[in-house]
Amino acid sequence: MVEDEPSITEPLSEALVREGFDTEVASTASKALELAERVEPDLVLLDVMLPDGSGYDVCRELRAGSRVPIIMLTARGEETDRIVGLELGADDYIVKPFSAREVVARIRAVLRRAGERAAEPAGPIAIGPLRLDRARRAAVLDGAPLDLTRKEYELLELLMTEAGSVITRERLIDEVWDVNWFGSTKTLDVHVSGLRRKLGDSSSSPRFIHTVRAVGFRFSGPEEL
């Protein structure tokens, strides 16, 4: 848990221990990175506003070398703040004030999704010039690696796995974010837009990702590419 307010860390740590979680606390960004490297956590609860920097920077640093699930804890509930955190690779976003029960429920949900992803078959997927190496969670287009965020990769993986079929917006949000996601659906559009940009795609004349108005998205089938 990366949080500098004892009024939050103390009761929340006690609640997490009661639920069976071993909890380490870091009150600064620098201590958070040191602790993460030393204990290799299964999940990180990360505040945005820290005494020596931003939780966004911590998230970025963690994502540079780790797939550890991250839940942002913050008083900043504006949509743009949530999108920034998710774009950087956070798995969920909880706005203060929150209850310990809510935090525990979201931790379990995020860990469950992480476990499900780890158990999935890791064979590669190749469609046209795009190849997805699921064992390494990496994508290559025309022989060049793509720099994808965690959510962009997971969106691409789901779309490519069912290439040629329409996947509803609701299902994309349920499987890539959370069945209990309460954020704006604009988050999905932001990530699809970013993914298209990195694929060199266009919403008006799509090569890979097609918008099915009022329904969802469809990835081009092998025969189309």
Order of alpha helices (4+ residues) and beta strands (2+ residues): alpha-alpha-beta-beta-beta-alpha-beta-alpha-beta-alpha-beta-beta-beta-beta-alpha-beta-alpha-alpha-beta-beta
